[in-house]
Amino acid sequence: MACQETPPTACREKSSKCLAVYIASIENGRPRRAEYKCWLKRKNQGVNAVMDHRSKGTTTKKYFSEVHEEIKGYIDSFPREENHYSHNKSAKLFLSPDLNLNRMYRAYIEKCPRSSVTYKFYAEIFHTDFCNLRFGTSNDPEKRNLMNALQLHHRKAEKARVTMNKDMADSLISDTNVISIDFTQVLFLISLTHSAMFYSRQLSCYNLGIDLLDLERAFMCLWDESLTDRGGNEIASGLLKTIR
């Protein structure tokens, strides 16, 4: 049965029988007497609709410029570092990977317990006045391992350079000879840029550089893969031939 906008005349007279029939008709057999009485009360008061008591608008809380500068100074107090994983110079700075905006805001409230600054206002200052500031992700184990390996490589190279310079200085005042050997990058022949060469087998050539540091003389031992490989025997052979 369709629900009517106003109850029957008998219901207005508060007839208990008609009231039960009317409620049953609009609630499909499930009387809700309290809701009907509430509706009837509003009807008698001339209220035709339920009032919406929710806020009709949001008020923006305003802060003084001193509070703004205080928050900026607090954010500036956090240490930051440059990006070490990019070859290009970047203006972005990174905070500790253990931080996030929520932790920074809570730390600010703990430092200034009387402050009424909201999280929304704090985040707005962070995103507006610190556009080049990011939260670091260097706590990734893979990145840490790569950085450790790179630093170890640099330390080994620096130690080798210092040792070589010391040996060179010692050889000038003694009968000791200092020899430096190094394999250059494999040379592929024929070196052509034609598209057909990308699918052709090229000849690999090996170049062993031998430098007599105290004599300031250098030798290059060059051979291709058709003669032999580039193992320990080949290095010893080239070194022995150069010394003799």
HELIX and SHEET records of a PDB file:
HELIX    1   1 THR A    9  ARG A   12  1                                   4    
HELIX    2   2 SER A   16  ILE A   26  1                                  11    
HELIX    3   3 ARG A   33  ASN A   44  1                                  12    
HELIX    4   4 SER A   65  ASP A   76  1                                  12    
HELIX    5   5 LEU A  101  LYS A  111  1                                  11    
HELIX    6   6 TYR A  119  ASP A  129  1                                  11    
HELIX    7   7 PRO A  141  SER A  171  1                                  31    
HELIX    8   8 SER A  195  TYR A  199  5                                   5    
HELIX    9   9 GLY A  232  ILE A  243  1                                  12    
SHEET    1   A 3 GLU A  81  GLU A  82  0                                        
SHEET    2   A 3 LEU A  93  LEU A  95 -1                                        
SHEET    3   A 3 LEU A 133  PHE A 135  1                                        
SHEET    1   B 3 ILE A 179  PHE A 183  0                                        
SHEET    2   B 3 LEU A 203  LEU A 212 -1                                        
SHEET    3   B 3 LEU A 187  LEU A 189 -1                                        
SHEET    1   C 3 ILE A 179  PHE A 183  0                                        
SHEET    2   C 3 LEU A 203  LEU A 212 -1                                        
SHEET    3   C 3 ARG A 217  ASP A 224 -1                                        
END                                                                             
